Amino acid sequence: MPTEGFHNPASVLDQIGIAEGMVVADLGCGSGEIAMAMARRVGPNGFVNALDVLPTAIESVQAKIDSEHLENIHGQRVDLERSNGTKLSDKSQNLVYLGNVLWQTGKKQEVIREAARIAVSGGTVAAVEWNPGTGGFGPPAESRVSEESLRKLMSDAGLTVERVFPAGSYHYGLVAKKNA
């Protein structure tokens, strides 16, 4: 598997503006690598909600939480594809992160709307997705979400796209703000 040019989690966290004291949701946290890096960044005064639909993902996150003895992160199994599926309160997260999530779902708008619902007014919703046209590596071309499509999904959910950033050779990132 090629790894050269893969996105660097620390660089992505710099790009999306995660900082000490934030309350953050990692939607579709997978094995938890990014969520764990987020927990270290937000520090003891912040909190990370590591959320995924797969029980094995949450088990992996919980094992990492236990091994690092972190108290500012919680893993939970959720359904991102339905309204209130994260089980988080409205306007409760300073930053909501979706890393390589949208290409995996047929309910992209529902996932973005859920992210927007839990973001505070003026808060950030950030996504990293596979670049279209990077060859046979990664998900099938028809599953990838173009920057144009992601911009529209964000806009339709009441978010304003602030910027797009390169997230390695195979990915791009997009940062949006929730309108007040």
PyMOL CGO cylinders between C-alpha atoms (Angstrom):
from pymol import cmd
from pymol.cgo import CYLINDER

trace = [
    CYLINDER, 0.00, 0.00, 0.00, 1.48, 3.39, -0.95, 0.3, 1, 1, 1, 1, 1, 1,
    CYLINDER, 1.48, 3.39, -0.95, 1.91, 5.72, 2.02, 0.3, 1, 1, 1, 1, 1, 1,
    CYLINDER, 1.91, 5.72, 2.02, 4.07, 8.49, 0.57, 0.3, 1, 1, 1, 1, 1, 1,
    CYLINDER, 4.07, 8.49, 0.57, 2.03, 11.68, 0.50, 0.3, 1, 1, 1, 1, 1, 1,
    CYLINDER, 2.03, 11.68, 0.50, -0.67, 10.32, 2.79, 0.3, 1, 1, 1, 1, 1, 1,
    CYLINDER, -0.67, 10.32, 2.79, -2.13, 13.01, 5.02, 0.3, 1, 1, 1, 1, 1, 1,
    CYLINDER, -2.13, 13.01, 5.02, -0.33, 13.74, 8.24, 0.3, 1, 1, 1, 1, 1, 1,
    CYLINDER, -0.33, 13.74, 8.24, -2.77, 13.90, 11.20, 0.3, 1, 1, 1, 1, 1, 1,
    CYLINDER, -2.77, 13.90, 11.20, -0.82, 16.70, 12.93, 0.3, 1, 1, 1, 1, 1, 1,
    CYLINDER, -0.82, 16.70, 12.93, -0.91, 18.80, 9.77, 0.3, 1, 1, 1, 1, 1, 1,
    CYLINDER, -0.91, 18.80, 9.77, -4.64, 18.18, 9.34, 0.3, 1, 1, 1, 1, 1, 1,
    CYLINDER, -4.64, 18.18, 9.34, -5.29, 19.22, 12.94, 0.3, 1, 1, 1, 1, 1, 1,
    CYLINDER, -5.29, 19.22, 12.94, -3.29, 22.42, 12.34, 0.3, 1, 1, 1, 1, 1, 1,
    CYLINDER, -3.29, 22.42, 12.34, -5.35, 23.12, 9.21, 0.3, 1, 1, 1, 1, 1, 1,
    CYLINDER, -5.35, 23.12, 9.21, -8.73, 22.66, 10.90, 0.3, 1, 1, 1, 1, 1, 1,
    CYLINDER, -8.73, 22.66, 10.90, -7.83, 24.85, 13.88, 0.3, 1, 1, 1, 1, 1, 1,
    CYLINDER, -7.83, 24.85, 13.88, -8.13, 22.45, 16.79, 0.3, 1, 1, 1, 1, 1, 1,
    CYLINDER, -8.13, 22.45, 16.79, -6.89, 24.07, 20.00, 0.3, 1, 1, 1, 1, 1, 1,
    CYLINDER, -6.89, 24.07, 20.00, -6.64, 23.72, 23.77, 0.3, 1, 1, 1, 1, 1, 1,
    CYLINDER, -6.64, 23.72, 23.77, -9.97, 23.67, 25.58, 0.3, 1, 1, 1, 1, 1, 1,
    CYLINDER, -9.97, 23.67, 25.58, -12.19, 22.84, 22.58, 0.3, 1, 1, 1, 1, 1, 1,
    CYLINDER, -12.19, 22.84, 22.58, -15.04, 20.35, 22.62, 0.3, 1, 1, 1, 1, 1, 1,
    CYLINDER, -15.04, 20.35, 22.62, -14.70, 18.24, 19.48, 0.3, 1, 1, 1, 1, 1, 1,
    CYLINDER, -14.70, 18.24, 19.48, -16.57, 15.43, 17.73, 0.3, 1, 1, 1, 1, 1, 1,
    CYLINDER, -16.57, 15.43, 17.73, -14.74, 13.02, 15.43, 0.3, 1, 1, 1, 1, 1, 1,
    CYLINDER, -14.74, 13.02, 15.43, -17.55, 11.53, 13.33, 0.3, 1, 1, 1, 1, 1, 1,
    CYLINDER, -17.55, 11.53, 13.33, -16.55, 8.17, 11.90, 0.3, 1, 1, 1, 1, 1, 1,
    CYLINDER, -16.55, 8.17, 11.90, -13.47, 7.97, 14.11, 0.3, 1, 1, 1, 1, 1, 1,
    CYLINDER, -13.47, 7.97, 14.11, -12.39, 4.56, 12.84, 0.3, 1, 1, 1, 1, 1, 1,
    CYLINDER, -12.39, 4.56, 12.84, -9.40, 3.22, 14.76, 0.3, 1, 1, 1, 1, 1, 1,
    CYLINDER, -9.40, 3.22, 14.76, -9.12, 6.50, 16.66, 0.3, 1, 1, 1, 1, 1, 1,
    CYLINDER, -9.12, 6.50, 16.66, -5.72, 7.79, 15.59, 0.3, 1, 1, 1, 1, 1, 1,
    CYLINDER, -5.72, 7.79, 15.59, -7.04, 11.29, 14.81, 0.3, 1, 1, 1, 1, 1, 1,
    CYLINDER, -7.04, 11.29, 14.81, -9.34, 11.29, 17.85, 0.3, 1, 1, 1, 1, 1, 1,
    CYLINDER, -9.34, 11.29, 17.85, -6.42, 10.46, 20.13, 0.3, 1, 1, 1, 1, 1, 1,
    CYLINDER, -6.42, 10.46, 20.13, -4.32, 13.24, 18.60, 0.3, 1, 1, 1, 1, 1, 1,
    CYLINDER, -4.32, 13.24, 18.60, -7.28, 15.58, 19.11, 0.3, 1, 1, 1, 1, 1, 1,
    CYLINDER, -7.28, 15.58, 19.11, -7.54, 14.58, 22.79, 0.3, 1, 1, 1, 1, 1, 1,
    CYLINDER, -7.54, 14.58, 22.79, -3.89, 15.41, 23.33, 0.3, 1, 1, 1, 1, 1, 1,
    CYLINDER, -3.89, 15.41, 23.33, -4.37, 18.78, 21.57, 0.3, 1, 1, 1, 1, 1, 1,
    CYLINDER, -4.37, 18.78, 21.57, -7.49, 19.91, 23.41, 0.3, 1, 1, 1, 1, 1, 1,
    CYLINDER, -7.49, 19.91, 23.41, -5.84, 19.02, 26.70, 0.3, 1, 1, 1, 1, 1, 1,
    CYLINDER, -5.84, 19.02, 26.70, -7.46, 18.49, 30.09, 0.3, 1, 1, 1, 1, 1, 1,
    CYLINDER, -7.46, 18.49, 30.09, -9.83, 21.45, 29.64, 0.3, 1, 1, 1, 1, 1, 1,
    CYLINDER, -9.83, 21.45, 29.64, -11.20, 20.11, 26.35, 0.3, 1, 1, 1, 1, 1, 1,
    CYLINDER, -11.20, 20.11, 26.35, -13.09, 17.00, 25.35, 0.3, 1, 1, 1, 1, 1, 1,
    CYLINDER, -13.09, 17.00, 25.35, -13.31, 14.68, 22.32, 0.3, 1, 1, 1, 1, 1, 1,
    CYLINDER, -13.31, 14.68, 22.32, -16.32, 12.60, 21.33, 0.3, 1, 1, 1, 1, 1, 1,
    CYLINDER, -16.32, 12.60, 21.33, -14.99, 9.73, 19.18, 0.3, 1, 1, 1, 1, 1, 1,
    CYLINDER, -14.99, 9.73, 19.18, -18.02, 8.36, 17.34, 0.3, 1, 1, 1, 1, 1, 1,
    CYLINDER, -18.02, 8.36, 17.34, -18.43, 5.50, 14.89, 0.3, 1, 1, 1, 1, 1, 1,
    CYLINDER, -18.43, 5.50, 14.89, -21.07, 3.02, 13.72, 0.3, 1, 1, 1, 1, 1, 1,
    CYLINDER, -21.07, 3.02, 13.72, -18.74, 0.02, 13.94, 0.3, 1, 1, 1, 1, 1, 1,
    CYLINDER, -18.74, 0.02, 13.94, -18.39, -1.69, 17.33, 0.3, 1, 1, 1, 1, 1, 1,
    CYLINDER, -18.39, -1.69, 17.33, -14.83, -2.77, 16.43, 0.3, 1, 1, 1, 1, 1, 1,
    CYLINDER, -14.83, -2.77, 16.43, -13.86, 0.88, 15.86, 0.3, 1, 1, 1, 1, 1, 1,
    CYLINDER, -13.86, 0.88, 15.86, -15.14, 1.89, 19.28, 0.3, 1, 1, 1, 1, 1, 1,
    CYLINDER, -15.14, 1.89, 19.28, -13.37, -1.10, 20.88, 0.3, 1, 1, 1, 1, 1, 1,
    CYLINDER, -13.37, -1.10, 20.88, -10.12, 0.04, 19.24, 0.3, 1, 1, 1, 1, 1, 1,
    CYLINDER, -10.12, 0.04, 19.24, -10.59, 3.61, 20.44, 0.3, 1, 1, 1, 1, 1, 1,
    CYLINDER, -10.59, 3.61, 20.44, -11.40, 2.44, 23.96, 0.3, 1, 1, 1, 1, 1, 1,
    CYLINDER, -11.40, 2.44, 23.96, -8.25, 0.30, 24.06, 0.3, 1, 1, 1, 1, 1, 1,
    CYLINDER, -8.25, 0.30, 24.06, -6.17, 3.35, 23.07, 0.3, 1, 1, 1, 1, 1, 1,
    CYLINDER, -6.17, 3.35, 23.07, -7.94, 5.54, 25.64, 0.3, 1, 1, 1, 1, 1, 1,
    CYLINDER, -7.94, 5.54, 25.64, -7.22, 2.96, 28.34, 0.3, 1, 1, 1, 1, 1, 1,
    CYLINDER, -7.22, 2.96, 28.34, -3.57, 2.52, 27.34, 0.3, 1, 1, 1, 1, 1, 1,
    CYLINDER, -3.57, 2.52, 27.34, -2.92, 6.27, 27.36, 0.3, 1, 1, 1, 1, 1, 1,
    CYLINDER, -2.92, 6.27, 27.36, -5.06, 6.89, 30.47, 0.3, 1, 1, 1, 1, 1, 1,
    CYLINDER, -5.06, 6.89, 30.47, -6.84, 9.81, 28.80, 0.3, 1, 1, 1, 1, 1, 1,
    CYLINDER, -6.84, 9.81, 28.80, -9.88, 11.20, 30.59, 0.3, 1, 1, 1, 1, 1, 1,
    CYLINDER, -9.88, 11.20, 30.59, -10.86, 13.81, 28.01, 0.3, 1, 1, 1, 1, 1, 1,
    CYLINDER, -10.86, 13.81, 28.01, -12.13, 11.46, 25.30, 0.3, 1, 1, 1, 1, 1, 1,
    CYLINDER, -12.13, 11.46, 25.30, -15.11, 9.14, 25.05, 0.3, 1, 1, 1, 1, 1, 1,
    CYLINDER, -15.11, 9.14, 25.05, -15.83, 6.56, 22.36, 0.3, 1, 1, 1, 1, 1, 1,
    CYLINDER, -15.83, 6.56, 22.36, -19.42, 5.76, 21.50, 0.3, 1, 1, 1, 1, 1, 1,
    CYLINDER, -19.42, 5.76, 21.50, -21.24, 3.75, 18.85, 0.3, 1, 1, 1, 1, 1, 1,
    CYLINDER, -21.24, 3.75, 18.85, -23.68, 5.96, 16.92, 0.3, 1, 1, 1, 1, 1, 1,
    CYLINDER, -23.68, 5.96, 16.92, -25.60, 6.19, 13.63, 0.3, 1, 1, 1, 1, 1, 1,
    CYLINDER, -25.60, 6.19, 13.63, -24.39, 9.26, 11.75, 0.3, 1, 1, 1, 1, 1, 1,
    CYLINDER, -24.39, 9.26, 11.75, -26.94, 8.79, 8.98, 0.3, 1, 1, 1, 1, 1, 1,
    CYLINDER, -26.94, 8.79, 8.98, -29.98, 9.81, 10.99, 0.3, 1, 1, 1, 1, 1, 1,
    CYLINDER, -29.98, 9.81, 10.99, -31.13, 12.96, 12.73, 0.3, 1, 1, 1, 1, 1, 1,
    CYLINDER, -31.13, 12.96, 12.73, -29.80, 13.10, 16.30, 0.3, 1, 1, 1, 1, 1, 1,
    CYLINDER, -29.80, 13.10, 16.30, -27.82, 9.95, 15.51, 0.3, 1, 1, 1, 1, 1, 1,
    CYLINDER, -27.82, 9.95, 15.51, -24.72, 11.21, 17.32, 0.3, 1, 1, 1, 1, 1, 1,
    CYLINDER, -24.72, 11.21, 17.32, -26.71, 11.46, 20.55, 0.3, 1, 1, 1, 1, 1, 1,
    CYLINDER, -26.71, 11.46, 20.55, -24.96, 14.80, 21.19, 0.3, 1, 1, 1, 1, 1, 1,
    CYLINDER, -24.96, 14.80, 21.19, -26.80, 17.99, 22.12, 0.3, 1, 1, 1, 1, 1, 1,
    CYLINDER, -26.80, 17.99, 22.12, -27.57, 20.69, 19.59, 0.3, 1, 1, 1, 1, 1, 1,
    CYLINDER, -27.57, 20.69, 19.59, -24.82, 23.32, 19.31, 0.3, 1, 1, 1, 1, 1, 1,
    CYLINDER, -24.82, 23.32, 19.31, -22.50, 21.44, 21.70, 0.3, 1, 1, 1, 1, 1, 1,
    CYLINDER, -22.50, 21.44, 21.70, -19.27, 21.03, 19.67, 0.3, 1, 1, 1, 1, 1, 1,
    CYLINDER, -19.27, 21.03, 19.67, -16.71, 23.71, 18.82, 0.3, 1, 1, 1, 1, 1, 1,
    CYLINDER, -16.71, 23.71, 18.82, -15.42, 21.56, 15.99, 0.3, 1, 1, 1, 1, 1, 1,
    CYLINDER, -15.42, 21.56, 15.99, -16.88, 18.59, 14.12, 0.3, 1, 1, 1, 1, 1, 1,
    CYLINDER, -16.88, 18.59, 14.12, -14.50, 16.48, 12.03, 0.3, 1, 1, 1, 1, 1, 1,
    CYLINDER, -14.50, 16.48, 12.03, -15.38, 13.99, 9.30, 0.3, 1, 1, 1, 1, 1, 1,
    CYLINDER, -15.38, 13.99, 9.30, -12.30, 12.11, 8.09, 0.3, 1, 1, 1, 1, 1, 1,
    CYLINDER, -12.30, 12.11, 8.09, -12.84, 9.86, 5.06, 0.3, 1, 1, 1, 1, 1, 1,
    CYLINDER, -12.84, 9.86, 5.06, -16.46, 9.32, 6.03, 0.3, 1, 1, 1, 1, 1, 1,
    CYLINDER, -16.46, 9.32, 6.03, -18.63, 10.69, 3.25, 0.3, 1, 1, 1, 1, 1, 1,
    CYLINDER, -18.63, 10.69, 3.25, -17.38, 8.43, 0.47, 0.3, 1, 1, 1, 1, 1, 1,
    CYLINDER, -17.38, 8.43, 0.47, -18.66, 5.48, 2.53, 0.3, 1, 1, 1, 1, 1, 1,
    CYLINDER, -18.66, 5.48, 2.53, -22.31, 6.56, 2.81, 0.3, 1, 1, 1, 1, 1, 1,
    CYLINDER, -22.31, 6.56, 2.81, -25.27, 6.99, 0.52, 0.3, 1, 1, 1, 1, 1, 1,
    CYLINDER, -25.27, 6.99, 0.52, -26.68, 9.49, 3.03, 0.3, 1, 1, 1, 1, 1, 1,
    CYLINDER, -26.68, 9.49, 3.03, -24.10, 12.25, 2.72, 0.3, 1, 1, 1, 1, 1, 1,
    CYLINDER, -24.10, 12.25, 2.72, -26.56, 15.11, 3.30, 0.3, 1, 1, 1, 1, 1, 1,
    CYLINDER, -26.56, 15.11, 3.30, -27.89, 13.49, 6.47, 0.3, 1, 1, 1, 1, 1, 1,
    CYLINDER, -27.89, 13.49, 6.47, -24.36, 13.12, 7.86, 0.3, 1, 1, 1, 1, 1, 1,
    CYLINDER, -24.36, 13.12, 7.86, -23.49, 16.76, 7.07, 0.3, 1, 1, 1, 1, 1, 1,
    CYLINDER, -23.49, 16.76, 7.07, -26.78, 17.98, 8.58, 0.3, 1, 1, 1, 1, 1, 1,
    CYLINDER, -26.78, 17.98, 8.58, -26.02, 16.04, 11.77, 0.3, 1, 1, 1, 1, 1, 1,
    CYLINDER, -26.02, 16.04, 11.77, -22.55, 17.61, 11.89, 0.3, 1, 1, 1, 1, 1, 1,
    CYLINDER, -22.55, 17.61, 11.89, -24.08, 21.07, 11.43, 0.3, 1, 1, 1, 1, 1, 1,
    CYLINDER, -24.08, 21.07, 11.43, -26.70, 20.40, 14.13, 0.3, 1, 1, 1, 1, 1, 1,
    CYLINDER, -26.70, 20.40, 14.13, -24.11, 19.65, 16.81, 0.3, 1, 1, 1, 1, 1, 1,
    CYLINDER, -24.11, 19.65, 16.81, -21.71, 22.49, 15.87, 0.3, 1, 1, 1, 1, 1, 1,
    CYLINDER, -21.71, 22.49, 15.87, -21.96, 25.66, 17.95, 0.3, 1, 1, 1, 1, 1, 1,
    CYLINDER, -21.96, 25.66, 17.95, -22.92, 28.87, 16.16, 0.3, 1, 1, 1, 1, 1, 1,
    CYLINDER, -22.92, 28.87, 16.16, -19.73, 30.06, 14.49, 0.3, 1, 1, 1, 1, 1, 1,
    CYLINDER, -19.73, 30.06, 14.49, -18.21, 26.61, 15.05, 0.3, 1, 1, 1, 1, 1, 1,
    CYLINDER, -18.21, 26.61, 15.05, -16.21, 24.60, 12.54, 0.3, 1, 1, 1, 1, 1, 1,
    CYLINDER, -16.21, 24.60, 12.54, -17.21, 21.59, 10.48, 0.3, 1, 1, 1, 1, 1, 1,
    CYLINDER, -17.21, 21.59, 10.48, -14.19, 20.11, 8.70, 0.3, 1, 1, 1, 1, 1, 1,
    CYLINDER, -14.19, 20.11, 8.70, -13.94, 17.19, 6.33, 0.3, 1, 1, 1, 1, 1, 1,
    CYLINDER, -13.94, 17.19, 6.33, -11.09, 15.30, 4.70, 0.3, 1, 1, 1, 1, 1, 1,
    CYLINDER, -11.09, 15.30, 4.70, -11.99, 13.20, 1.67, 0.3, 1, 1, 1, 1, 1, 1,
    CYLINDER, -11.99, 13.20, 1.67, -10.27, 11.28, -1.12, 0.3, 1, 1, 1, 1, 1, 1,
    CYLINDER, -10.27, 11.28, -1.12, -9.28, 13.32, -4.16, 0.3, 1, 1, 1, 1, 1, 1,
    CYLINDER, -9.28, 13.32, -4.16, -11.06, 12.24, -7.31, 0.3, 1, 1, 1, 1, 1, 1,
    CYLINDER, -11.06, 12.24, -7.31, -8.69, 11.05, -10.01, 0.3, 1, 1, 1, 1, 1, 1,
    CYLINDER, -8.69, 11.05, -10.01, -5.85, 9.63, -7.91, 0.3, 1, 1, 1, 1, 1, 1,
    CYLINDER, -5.85, 9.63, -7.91, -5.86, 6.33, -9.72, 0.3, 1, 1, 1, 1, 1, 1,
    CYLINDER, -5.86, 6.33, -9.72, -6.64, 2.85, -8.44, 0.3, 1, 1, 1, 1, 1, 1,
    CYLINDER, -6.64, 2.85, -8.44, -5.50, 3.50, -4.88, 0.3, 1, 1, 1, 1, 1, 1,
    CYLINDER, -5.50, 3.50, -4.88, -8.30, 4.08, -2.39, 0.3, 1, 1, 1, 1, 1, 1,
    CYLINDER, -8.30, 4.08, -2.39, -12.04, 3.81, -2.82, 0.3, 1, 1, 1, 1, 1, 1,
    CYLINDER, -12.04, 3.81, -2.82, -13.69, 3.44, -6.24, 0.3, 1, 1, 1, 1, 1, 1,
    CYLINDER, -13.69, 3.44, -6.24, -13.86, 6.67, -8.25, 0.3, 1, 1, 1, 1, 1, 1,
    CYLINDER, -13.86, 6.67, -8.25, -17.68, 6.69, -8.18, 0.3, 1, 1, 1, 1, 1, 1,
    CYLINDER, -17.68, 6.69, -8.18, -17.66, 6.69, -4.35, 0.3, 1, 1, 1, 1, 1, 1,
    CYLINDER, -17.66, 6.69, -4.35, -15.39, 9.71, -3.95, 0.3, 1, 1, 1, 1, 1, 1,
    CYLINDER, -15.39, 9.71, -3.95, -16.84, 13.11, -3.08, 0.3, 1, 1, 1, 1, 1, 1,
    CYLINDER, -16.84, 13.11, -3.08, -15.62, 15.99, -5.24, 0.3, 1, 1, 1, 1, 1, 1,
    CYLINDER, -15.62, 15.99, -5.24, -14.79, 19.34, -3.72, 0.3, 1, 1, 1, 1, 1, 1,
    CYLINDER, -14.79, 19.34, -3.72, -17.70, 20.87, -5.63, 0.3, 1, 1, 1, 1, 1, 1,
    CYLINDER, -17.70, 20.87, -5.63, -20.13, 18.28, -4.24, 0.3, 1, 1, 1, 1, 1, 1,
    CYLINDER, -20.13, 18.28, -4.24, -18.83, 18.74, -0.71, 0.3, 1, 1, 1, 1, 1, 1,
    CYLINDER, -18.83, 18.74, -0.71, -19.17, 22.52, -0.99, 0.3, 1, 1, 1, 1, 1, 1,
    CYLINDER, -19.17, 22.52, -0.99, -22.82, 22.09, -1.99, 0.3, 1, 1, 1, 1, 1, 1,
    CYLINDER, -22.82, 22.09, -1.99, -23.51, 19.61, 0.82, 0.3, 1, 1, 1, 1, 1, 1,
    CYLINDER, -23.51, 19.61, 0.82, -22.03, 22.04, 3.34, 0.3, 1, 1, 1, 1, 1, 1,
    CYLINDER, -22.03, 22.04, 3.34, -23.92, 25.02, 1.93, 0.3, 1, 1, 1, 1, 1, 1,
    CYLINDER, -23.92, 25.02, 1.93, -27.22, 23.10, 1.90, 0.3, 1, 1, 1, 1, 1, 1,
    CYLINDER, -27.22, 23.10, 1.90, -26.70, 22.35, 5.61, 0.3, 1, 1, 1, 1, 1, 1,
    CYLINDER, -26.70, 22.35, 5.61, -26.30, 26.05, 6.47, 0.3, 1, 1, 1, 1, 1, 1,
    CYLINDER, -26.30, 26.05, 6.47, -22.51, 26.04, 6.56, 0.3, 1, 1, 1, 1, 1, 1,
    CYLINDER, -22.51, 26.04, 6.56, -20.21, 28.53, 4.87, 0.3, 1, 1, 1, 1, 1, 1,
    CYLINDER, -20.21, 28.53, 4.87, -17.08, 27.10, 3.30, 0.3, 1, 1, 1, 1, 1, 1,
    CYLINDER, -17.08, 27.10, 3.30, -14.05, 29.10, 4.40, 0.3, 1, 1, 1, 1, 1, 1,
    CYLINDER, -14.05, 29.10, 4.40, -11.29, 27.24, 2.64, 0.3, 1, 1, 1, 1, 1, 1,
    CYLINDER, -11.29, 27.24, 2.64, -10.01, 24.08, 1.04, 0.3, 1, 1, 1, 1, 1, 1,
    CYLINDER, -10.01, 24.08, 1.04, -6.58, 22.71, 1.88, 0.3, 1, 1, 1, 1, 1, 1,
    CYLINDER, -6.58, 22.71, 1.88, -4.35, 19.98, 0.49, 0.3, 1, 1, 1, 1, 1, 1,
    CYLINDER, -4.35, 19.98, 0.49, -4.30, 17.00, 2.85, 0.3, 1, 1, 1, 1, 1, 1,
    CYLINDER, -4.30, 17.00, 2.85, -1.64, 14.89, 1.15, 0.3, 1, 1, 1, 1, 1, 1,
    CYLINDER, -1.64, 14.89, 1.15, -1.39, 13.41, -2.32, 0.3, 1, 1, 1, 1, 1, 1,
    CYLINDER, -1.39, 13.41, -2.32, -4.62, 11.43, -2.03, 0.3, 1, 1, 1, 1, 1, 1,
    CYLINDER, -4.62, 11.43, -2.03, -6.85, 13.73, 0.04, 0.3, 1, 1, 1, 1, 1, 1,
    CYLINDER, -6.85, 13.73, 0.04, -8.19, 17.25, 0.27, 0.3, 1, 1, 1, 1, 1, 1,
    CYLINDER, -8.19, 17.25, 0.27, -9.68, 19.01, 3.26, 0.3, 1, 1, 1, 1, 1, 1,
    CYLINDER, -9.68, 19.01, 3.26, -12.46, 21.54, 3.57, 0.3, 1, 1, 1, 1, 1, 1,
    CYLINDER, -12.46, 21.54, 3.57, -13.20, 23.86, 6.49, 0.3, 1, 1, 1, 1, 1, 1,
    CYLINDER, -13.20, 23.86, 6.49, -16.65, 25.39, 6.93, 0.3, 1, 1, 1, 1, 1, 1,
    CYLINDER, -16.65, 25.39, 6.93, -18.25, 27.54, 9.61, 0.3, 1, 1, 1, 1, 1, 1,
    CYLINDER, -18.25, 27.54, 9.61, -21.74, 27.24, 11.01, 0.3, 1, 1, 1, 1, 1, 1,
    CYLINDER, -21.74, 27.24, 11.01, -23.71, 30.38, 10.42, 0.3, 1, 1, 1, 1, 1, 1,
    CYLINDER, -23.71, 30.38, 10.42, -24.96, 32.10, 13.56, 0.3, 1, 1, 1, 1, 1, 1,
]
cmd.load_cgo(trace, "trace")
